[in-house]
């Protein structure tokens, strides 16, 4: 009797121990659980894996579900494999036009992603990107799911920031544009999201200039944005005006405003002008000063244009660029202020900066041709046209591609040469040297009108 009691006690202890060990992984936080549950989990894991490798998803799924429910920490691959199987099911349902089954499988797919985030929280940003992509792929016509896709992609995008994966970038801006098309978000939201997207792509292209996928993505997104109807000057100005007021000296804000207004063709706005001038104060450069000069020139504000041309010329180290600025400035002071002497000065400086350019000589020819009643007699009056034609010929010699311009000018101003009688009257003949004095101060050769 005593022996029977001892045997019963041992059996009871052993049974209790087994019960204590029979714990599911979902309950105790282990990979496969303990005791009989551990054996069950490992067995089902092995079976689903074998069927999955063979792409036999129907037979794999029942075993996979056991692992998914009872040992969710077993391995991250159960979520990757589960997502693959349910996407396969979704596509099958799509192909058979079974909307109900398709939606049920989409719901399960989202649950799989959510459980992965629960047990592998470090993967959250990546998995949110997956959720966004799959909702965009399978439920883009459902407004609420499209909003969810936008929310998930934004959270993922913000987490990765400049290192955002390509798929996240695409889903973020695509959901943004689709929601705008459906009047669910404002122009300002589209502009802000587009600005964020371009900032990321610009940085990634800078780091990987040979990545054609990035370049093509940037071009495609820019085209989609341009055609979306959100990129209006009105919306951009409304968005950026408060930012300029709040941060008038913030170089990043100024660059962003100047860049986006320039990209979208809003350069005639006061906001663009003000932001660009402010940027030039914070980070002055000859290129930026020249750009501002061109803006003022376009507006007909020549006094301001001259000021920025002078800044650009003073700071420019590239002699070719400097020569170009000088020529443009020369045309302004000649045509708008009638200051031929100053225009000549700029032309000569341009020739010195870039001796191979024909453009300064065209400017100089124009200056000479514009002189009225030069000198004290008729021959002196006509002599400026010899000097002008000389400069057009020099321009043609240096840059033969300017022939279309120079030949027309040569023909036009040669008609103002004196006739043979006039030349003879002043004691000269064709071919003689002739010095033009005063501020023109150049030697030329006498020619007569034909």
C-alpha positions in Angstrom: 0.0 0.0 0.0 2.9 2.3 0.9 4.6 1.5 -2.4 1.4 2.3 -4.3 1.2 5.8 -2.7 4.8 6.5 -3.6 4.3 5.5 -7.2 1.1 7.6 -7.4 3.0 10.6 -6.0 5.8 10.3 -8.5 3.4 10.0 -11.4 1.5 13.1 -10.2 4.7 15.1 -10.0 5.8 14.0 -13.4 2.5 14.8 -14.9 2.5 18.3 -13.3 6.0 18.9 -14.7 5.0 17.9 -18.2 2.0 20.3 -17.9 4.3 23.1 -16.8 6.6 22.4 -19.7 3.8 22.3 -22.3 3.8 26.0 -23.0 3.2 27.7 -26.4 5.8 30.2 -27.6 3.1 32.9 -27.9 2.5 32.5 -24.1 6.0 32.3 -22.7 7.9 34.5 -25.2 10.2 31.7 -26.5 10.7 30.8 -30.1 9.0 27.4 -30.1 7.4 27.0 -26.7 8.1 24.1 -24.3 7.2 20.5 -23.9 4.6 19.1 -26.2 3.8 22.5 -27.6 7.4 22.9 -28.7 7.3 19.6 -30.5 4.0 20.6 -32.2 5.5 23.9 -33.2 8.7 22.5 -34.6 6.7 19.8 -36.5 4.4 22.2 -38.1 7.2 24.6 -38.9 9.1 21.8 -40.7 6.0 20.7 -42.6 5.0 24.2 -43.8 8.6 25.0 -44.8 8.8 21.9 -47.0 5.6 22.7 -48.8 6.5 26.4 -49.1 9.8 25.5 -50.8 7.8 23.5 -53.3 5.5 26.6 -53.8 2.7 24.3 -52.7 0.9 27.1 -50.8 -2.4 25.4 -50.2 -0.8 22.5 -48.3 1.7 24.9 -46.6 -0.9 27.2 -45.2 -2.6 25.0 -42.5 0.8 24.2 -40.9 1.9 27.8 -41.3 -1.1 29.0 -39.4 -0.2 26.9 -36.4 3.3 28.4 -36.3 1.9 31.9 -36.8 -0.5 31.6 -33.9 1.3 29.4 -31.5 5.0 30.4 -31.9 5.1 33.8 -33.5 8.7 34.4 -32.4 10.0 31.3 -34.1 11.6 33.2 -36.9 11.1 36.3 -39.0 10.7 34.1 -42.1 7.2 33.0 -41.1 6.0 36.6 -41.8 8.0 36.9 -45.0 6.6 33.5 -46.2 3.1 34.3 -45.0 3.1 37.6 -46.9 4.2 35.8 -50.0 1.4 33.1 -49.7 -1.3 35.6 -49.1 -0.3 37.9 -51.9 -0.4 34.8 -54.1 -3.9 34.1 -52.9 -5.0 37.8 -53.5 -3.8 37.6 -57.1 -5.6 34.3 -57.6 -8.8 35.9 -56.2 -8.3 38.9 -58.5 -7.9 36.7 -61.5 -11.1 34.9 -60.7 -12.9 38.2 -59.9 -13.7 37.0 -56.4 -13.8 40.3 -54.6 -14.9 38.8 -51.2 -12.0 36.3 -51.0 -9.6 38.9 -52.3 -10.6 41.3 -49.5 -10.4 38.6 -46.8 -6.9 37.7 -47.9 -5.9 41.4 -47.9 -7.1 41.7 -44.4 -5.1 38.7 -43.3 -2.0 40.0 -45.1 -2.3 43.3 -43.1 -2.6 41.2 -39.9 0.6 39.3 -40.8 2.4 42.6 -41.2 1.0 43.9 -38.0 2.1 40.8 -36.1 5.6 41.1 -37.5 5.8 44.7 -36.2 4.6 43.4 -32.8 7.2 40.8 -32.4 10.0 42.4 -34.5 9.5 46.1 -33.7 12.8 47.1 -35.3 11.3 46.2 -38.7 8.4 48.6 -38.3 9.5 51.2 -40.9 10.3 48.5 -43.4 7.0 46.7 -42.8 4.9 49.9 -43.0 6.4 50.4 -46.4 5.3 46.9 -47.4 1.8 47.6 -46.1 1.6 50.9 -48.1 2.9 49.2 -51.3 0.4 46.3 -51.0 -2.6 48.5 -50.3 -1.6 50.7 -53.2 -1.3 47.7 -55.4 -4.5 45.9 -54.3 -6.8 48.6 -52.9 -6.0 51.8 -54.6 -9.6 52.4 -55.6 -10.7 52.3 -52.0 -10.3 55.8 -50.6 -10.0 54.8 -46.9 -7.3 52.2 -47.8 -5.5 54.7 -50.0 -5.4 57.1 -47.0 -4.0 54.2 -44.9 -1.4 53.5 -47.6 -0.4 57.2 -47.5 -0.2 57.2 -43.7 2.0 54.1 -43.7 4.3 55.3 -46.4 4.7 58.7 -44.8 5.7 57.2 -41.5 8.1 54.9 -43.2 9.4 57.8 -45.4 9.9 60.1 -42.4 11.8 57.3 -40.5 14.3 56.6 -43.3 14.4 60.3 -44.4 17.3 60.7 -46.9 17.9 56.9 -47.0 14.3 56.1 -47.9 14.0 53.0 -50.1 12.9 53.5 -53.7 9.6 51.6 -53.1 8.8 53.8 -50.1 9.5 57.0 -52.1 7.2 55.8 -54.9 4.4 54.8 -52.7 4.6 58.0 -50.7 4.3 60.4 -53.7 2.0 58.1 -55.6 -0.6 58.0 -52.8 -0.2 61.7 -52.3 -1.0 62.4 -56.0 -3.9 60.0 -56.1 -5.5 61.5 -52.9 -5.1 64.9 -54.4 -6.8 63.8 -57.6 -9.7 62.5 -55.5 -9.9 65.9 -53.7 -8.9 64.3 -50.4 -5.8 66.5 -49.7 -4.8 70.1 -50.5 -2.4 71.5 -52.9 -0.1 72.5 -50.1 0.2 68.9 -48.9 1.1 67.8 -52.3 3.7 70.5 -52.7 5.2 69.7 -49.3 5.3 66.0 -50.0 6.8 66.6 -53.4 9.5 68.9 -51.9 10.4 66.2 -49.4 10.6 63.6 -52.1 12.8 65.7 -54.4 15.1 66.5 -51.5 15.6 62.8 -50.8 16.1 61.9 -54.5 18.5 64.7 -55.1 20.7 63.5 -52.2 20.5 59.9 -53.3 21.4 60.8 -56.9 24.3 63.0 -55.6 25.6 59.9 -53.7 24.9 57.5 -56.6 25.1 59.5 -59.9 25.2 56.4 -62.0 21.9 54.9 -60.6 19.6 55.2 -63.6 16.6 54.0 -61.6 16.9 57.0 -59.3 17.3 59.4 -62.2 14.3 57.9 -64.1 12.3 58.0 -60.9 13.0 61.7 -60.4 12.0 62.5 -63.9 8.8 60.5 -63.7 7.8 62.0 -60.4 8.6 65.5 -61.5 6.4 65.0 -64.6 3.6 63.6 -62.6 3.7 66.5 -60.2 3.9 69.0 -63.0 0.7 67.5 -64.5 -1.1 67.0 -61.2 -2.5 70.5 -61.1 -1.1 71.1 -57.6 2.1 72.9 -58.8 0.4 76.3 -59.2 2.3 79.4 -58.5 -0.5 80.5 -56.2 -0.2 77.4 -54.1 3.6 77.6 -53.9 3.5 81.3 -53.0 0.8 80.6 -50.3 3.0 77.8 -48.9 6.3 79.6 -48.9 5.5 83.2 -48.0 5.0 82.5 -44.3 8.2 80.5 -44.3 10.2 83.4 -45.7 8.7 85.7 -43.1 9.5 83.3 -40.3 13.0 82.4 -41.4 14.4 85.3 -43.6 18.0 84.3 -42.9 17.7 80.5 -42.9 19.8 79.3 -45.8 17.9 76.0 -46.2 14.5 77.7 -46.3 15.8 80.3 -48.8 17.3 77.6 -51.0 14.1 75.5 -50.9 11.9 78.5 -51.8 14.1 79.6 -54.7 14.5 76.1 -56.0 10.8 75.2 -56.0 9.6 78.4 -57.5 12.3 78.1 -60.1 11.4 74.5 -60.9 7.7 75.3 -61.4 8.2 78.5 -63.5 7.2 81.0 -60.8 10.3 83.2 -61.2 8.3 86.3 -62.0 6.8 86.4 -58.5 8.0 88.9 -55.9 8.4 86.0 -53.5 11.0 84.4 -55.8 12.8 87.7 -56.2 12.9 88.4 -52.5 14.0 84.9 -51.5 16.8 84.9 -54.1 18.0 88.3 -53.0 17.9 87.1 -49.4 19.9 84.0 -50.3 22.5 86.1 -52.1 22.9 88.1 -48.9 23.4 85.0 -46.8 25.5 83.1 -49.3 26.6 85.5 -52.0 27.9 84.2 -55.3 28.6 85.7 -58.7 26.2 83.1 -60.3 23.4 84.1 -58.0 24.1 87.8 -58.5 24.0 87.3 -62.2 20.7 85.5 -61.9 19.2 88.3 -59.9 20.5 90.8 -62.5 18.7 88.9 -65.3 15.5 88.9 -63.2 15.7 92.7 -62.8 16.6 93.1 -66.5 13.5 91.1 -67.5 11.4 93.4 -65.3 12.8 96.5 -66.8 14.4 97.5 -63.5 17.7 98.4 -65.1 19.2 100.3 -62.2 18.9 97.3 -59.9 20.1 95.0 -62.7 23.3 97.0 -63.2 24.0 96.7 -59.5 23.9 92.9 -59.5 25.7 92.7 -62.8 28.5 94.6 -61.2 28.5 92.2 -58.2 28.6 89.2 -60.5 31.5 90.6 -62.6 33.5 91.5 -59.5 33.2 88.1 -58.0 33.4 85.9 -61.1 36.6 83.9 -61.5 35.7 82.3 -64.8 36.9 84.7 -67.5 34.5 83.4 -70.1 31.5 83.9 -67.8 32.8 87.4 -66.8 33.1 88.4 -70.5 29.4 87.3 -71.0 28.3 89.4 -68.0 30.2 92.4 -69.3 28.6 92.2 -72.7 25.1 92.0 -71.3 25.8 95.0 -69.0 27.2 96.9 -72.0 24.0 96.4 -73.9 21.9 97.7 -71.0 24.0 100.9 -70.5 23.9 101.5 -74.2 20.3 100.9 -75.0 18.7 102.0 -71.7 20.9 104.8 -70.6 22.6 105.8 -73.9 26.0 105.8 -72.2 28.1 104.8 -75.2 31.4 105.5 -73.5 30.6 103.2 -70.6 29.3 100.6 -73.0 32.6 100.7 -74.9 34.5 100.3 -71.6 32.5 97.1 -70.8 33.1 95.8 -74.3 36.9 96.3 -74.0 36.9 94.6 -70.6 35.0 91.7 -72.1 37.5 91.4 -75.0 40.3 91.3 -72.4 38.5 88.7 -70.3 37.8 86.4 -73.3 39.9 87.4 -76.4 38.4 84.5 -78.4 34.8 85.7 -78.2 33.2 87.6 -81.0 30.3 88.9 -78.9 32.2 91.9 -77.3 33.1 93.0 -80.8 29.5 93.0 -81.9 28.7 95.1 -78.9 31.5 97.5 -79.7 30.4 97.7 -83.4 26.9 98.6 -82.2 28.3 101.3 -79.9 30.2 102.9 -82.8 27.2 102.7 -85.1 25.0 104.4 -82.6 27.2 107.5 -82.4 25.4 110.6 -83.9 27.2 113.5 -85.6 30.7 112.4 -84.5 33.5 114.9 -85.1 33.3 118.3 -87.0 32.7 117.4 -90.6 30.8 115.0 -92.8 33.7 112.5 -93.2 34.1 112.3 -89.4 30.4 111.7 -89.1 30.7 108.8 -91.5 33.9 107.4 -90.0 32.1 105.7 -87.1 30.6 103.2 -89.6 34.1 102.1 -90.7 34.9 101.5 -87.1 31.6 99.6 -86.6 32.2 97.4 -89.6 35.8 96.7 -88.5 34.4 95.3 -85.2 31.8 93.1 -86.9 34.5 91.7 -89.1 36.6 90.9 -86.1 33.7 89.2 -84.5 33.2 87.1 -87.6 36.9 86.2 -87.7 36.9 85.0 -84.1 33.5 83.2 -84.3 32.5 82.2 -87.8 29.2 80.8 -86.4 28.2 84.5 -85.9 28.1 85.0 -89.7 24.3 85.3 -89.8 24.4 88.3 -87.4 27.6 90.0 -88.5 27.0 89.8 -92.3 23.7 91.5 -91.9 25.2 94.3 -89.8 28.1 94.7 -92.2 25.7 95.0 -95.1 23.5 97.4 -93.2 26.1 99.8 -92.0 28.3 99.7 -95.2 25.4 101.6 -96.8 26.4 104.6 -94.7 29.9 104.8 -95.9 30.8 108.1 -97.7 30.7 108.3 -101.5 33.9 108.7 -103.5 33.4 112.4 -104.0 33.1 113.1 -100.3 36.3 111.2 -99.6 38.1 113.0 -102.4 36.8 116.4 -101.1 38.6 115.9 -97.8 41.8 114.9 -99.5 41.6 111.1 -99.1 41.1 108.1 -101.3 39.8 104.6 -100.6 42.3 102.4 -98.8 44.0 105.3 -96.9 44.4 105.0 -93.1 42.2 107.2 -91.0 42.4 107.9 -87.3 39.2 108.4 -85.4 39.9 110.5 -82.3 38.1 111.5 -79.1 36.8 108.7 -76.9 36.5 106.3 -79.9 40.3 106.6 -80.4 40.9 103.9 -83.1 42.6 103.6 -86.5 40.6 102.4 -89.5 40.7 102.3 -93.2 38.8 104.6 -95.6 36.1 102.8 -97.7 33.4 104.2 -100.0 29.8 103.3 -100.5 29.3 101.0 -103.5 
